[in-house]
């Protein structure tokens, strides 16, 4: 009988063990909540850039025990759980003492919870009942079976509440004391031990008296335990209570982007430079404020040696309209900023050289009629002059020879995704040379950093982890190194910004190769520049894409670009290794554009109706334009010669009255073209 009873007991015990193991596996403690922490974005030297709250809006930073003051850890254990290092998750003696005190006082005096039990409660908050206490004990045993004592301490110090949305000793120390918990004063330790027991009632920024009393009680325990003397405790108790500080930081847009990409990682080691980031943000904000209330400035700064992004300014401030948008990633019209890459491919193809003569004259390209920003044409110019002065017709002529589709494909191969107009029939056209495709500031920065590095375009680097991968990436050779050097030399010798002497006249001045751009309707103002060490691209405009009348890239963006270079170390005083004024080979003396042999009237074309506001000699007149032919063409209206303006040399016709007219252009070889047009008074409907 005894044997049978023993077997029955053994079976029951084995069944209980199996049941406990199964339940433990089926209902594990939710330790994953401890991994839901705030992301801290650091710069390339480990300096704080910005912290991001958890999805629930909590400030909860991962805690590593080695980064916490060891004296604080010893005092915490002495105050909260003396047998922490030896018990299995619950302390029978502490629970019995708490139960006896509760029966004697007829209310709960102390909970008897160990640090492990408190951690279980933080992972699964429940009402404080006897049933909850039993569950906490079970969970504590489960936690002890899965984690080491040090890991349990780290989990507790990560989750402990400190008032409001502050959780964890690291968040509390940073918010209340403005430093990490690696070194804490006696007063700071006492407050951090007192707060988790009643975090809302003892908040020092809201309930001063309660916080002071709780801190004093902990300091008395320190004294009773022989940690500090009574005099030191008194001095600590008289210390002013701290106020909570906001978790401010820099690089909002970049930090949010990096934090989202980190997939729950507690820290992201970015390539940003905290000092440069703050400097660039201040410059961008001050510049935008001077331009107007709704204006923003965005900027990227790249270290050419590594392609690492050292500063990323997404907007001029979160407090400005649309400031939450990351404008470095918004597709915008690049204006003329792609022209250097058009000419670079033309150089590669043997179509032109910096000294090649190219026509800046009216020309219709398969229905596309570009004109210059100042509405005037300059005749025959050198390619380098066309690029430096951002002349439109030469750039379109070069793109026509290079091929719009090929240029588009080259940009895509270099890692950009130019956006075409939202039409079913949209396809790459010659307007790309003048900003007819959307591109982001980040993509444009990538292109210019590649131009600075001999024409080889590589991905931008945002984190330390990406650094090694990009270093091995050979990138895309957009143009040959020689063509890139020629383009850089042209851009370095462009007209200096207003108020600045040419860099070649000052030995210490940065030798900046730069290009500006202005989109149609003054919606986007650009300035892109580089030296041997740095590349910077600047955008200025409104977040909603509204026009800023008269704000060109040269006026609105270029000053900010040069101010940014002025703030950089080693801004670039390298010697030029390409002579920009070298004569081209004879075969490239003149650009071979596809002009017609006979003259063609471009404006006003056959059948056009012109609306004129003022008639007679005092009117603004109509600028006549043709292409092709030999030499300087002569113009006639109804057989009467049209004179050229003395200032611009353009033929300007001033109609005397509304009516029908016949225009004729005759080149020096006698070839001619005719057009019949109608002139009407502005505002008339018939």
C-alpha positions, 0 to 999 in steps of 0.5 A: 500500500505504501508503495502504491501511495508513493507512486501516486504521489510521484505521478501527481508531482510529475504531472504538476512539474509538467503542468508548470513547465507547459504553463511557463512555456505557454504563458511566458512573461512579456519581456519584450516590453523592456525592449520597447525603448526610446531611440537615441541618435548620436553623432559620429563621435558619440555625442547626443543629437536627438532622442525619440520617444517610444510609440506610446510617447514615453521617454524610456532609455535602455539602461546598462548597469555598467553605465549607472553609478555603482553606489546608487545601485548598492543603495537601491538594493539596500533600500528596496530588496536586501536579499536581491542577489540570493532570493529566487524572485520573491522574499518569504521573510519580506512578504511575511513581515509585510503581511504582519505589518498590514494585519497590525495596522489594518492597512498595507504598510509595505508591499514586500515586493522584491525588485524582480516582483516590481519588474513583473508589475511594470511589465504587466500593470495590475490593481494592487490586490492579493491575486495580483501579488500571487501573479507577480510572484509567479512572474518573478520566478519566471523572470529569474529563470530567464534573466541573470540578476544583472539583467533583471536590474537593468530591466527594472532601471529601464522601466521604473516610473519617474513621473509623467512620461519619464521611465527608467533611471537614465531618462529621469537623470537626464530630465531632472539633473541634465546628466547621465546616471553614471555619477550621482550625488547623495541628493540625486540618488535619494530622489531617484530611489524615492520617486518610483514608489509614488511617481506622480505624488512625488514629482519634484516639478509639481509636488515640491513638499512631497518630493522633499519629504520622500527624499529626506526619508530615503536620506535617513535610511542612508544614514541608518545604514551607515552610507552617509553621516547625518550632516551629509544627509542634512546638507543633501536634504536642503538641496534645491529640487530639480525642475524637469528639462525637455529632451531637446536636440538637433536634426529632427528630420534626420533623427526621425528618419534614422530612428524609423530605420533602426527598427527598435534599436536603442541607439543609432550612431549617425555620421552627423556632426553635432557642432556642424549640425547646430551651426547649419540649423542656425544659419538656415533658420536665420536666413529663412527668417530674413526672407519671410514668415513662410520661407524655409531653407533646407541643406545637406553637408557631405564630407567628400572623403567618405560621402558621410552626411555631416549636417542635414537641415530638413526645414528652417524650424518646426514652428514655421508653416510646413516645418515638419516636412523633410524638404531634403526629400521632397521632389522639386524642380532643380532649375539649372542645377543639372546643366553641369552634368549635361555639359559633362556628358557632352565633354565625354562624347567629344561634342564640346570642350570648355572653350568651344564656341556655341550659339546663344540665339533663338532656336526652336527644338522640335516645338520647344522654344527656350529663352534665357532668364533675362529674356536676352540672347548673347550670340556666340559664347564659349561653353564655359561662359554659357555654363557660368552664366547659366544660358539656357539655349546652349544647355538645351542644344547640348542636351539635344546632342547628348540625348534627353533619354540617355541623360535621364537614364544616366541620372537614374543609373547614378541613383536618382529618380527624377519625377516627370509631370503627372501625365500619361504621355510624360517622357524625358524631354529637353526641358530636363536641362532647365529643371523640367523634372523633379529631383530631391535635394538629397539626390542633387547632393549625391550628384554634386558630391560625385562631381567633386569626386571625379564624376563617380557618384556613390550613395550618401552615408548616414550611419556608421554601419553604412560606412563600410558598405559604401566604402566598398561600393565603386559607385557609378561613373557618371562622367570621366574624371577629366570631364569632372575636373573641367566642369569643376574648374568652370564652376570655380571661376563663375561670377562671384556672389554679390559682396564677395571678392573672387576667391582667386584674389584671396589666397585663404578664400575657399575655392568653391565650385558652385552652380545656382538654379531657379525653377519656373515661377520662382518656386525653388531657389537652389545653390550647390557647391563643393570643394575638395573636402566638402559638398553643400546643396541648399534649397530655399522656398516655401513648403507648399510650393508657392512662388517667391517672386524675384527670389532666384537661386543667386539671390535667395540660396547662394548667400546661404551656401557661402555662409555655410562654407565659411563655417567649415574647417578646411573649406578648401584652398586646393590648387586648380589642376585644370586650366579653364581657359585652354583652347579646345582642339580644332575639331571642337572649336565650334559646337555642331548644333543641328541648325537649319541652313535657311532662316526660320522665324521663331517668334512670332510664328506663322498665324500667331495673334499678338496682344499689344498693350501700347502701340506706336514708338512709345510701346514696349515692342515685340522682340523678333527671333529667328534661327538658322541662316547665314550671318546677321539676319535683316527683318521687315514688316510689310516691307519696312525694315525693323531696326535693332535696339542699341542696347541689346542688339535685338530687332524690336518691332513696335506696331502702330495699330491693330491689324494684319501684318506680314513679317520677313527675315532675310539672311546675308546670303539672301535666304528668307522666311515669311510669316503672317500674323495678327496684332490685337489690342490687349483686353480686346475680345474680337 
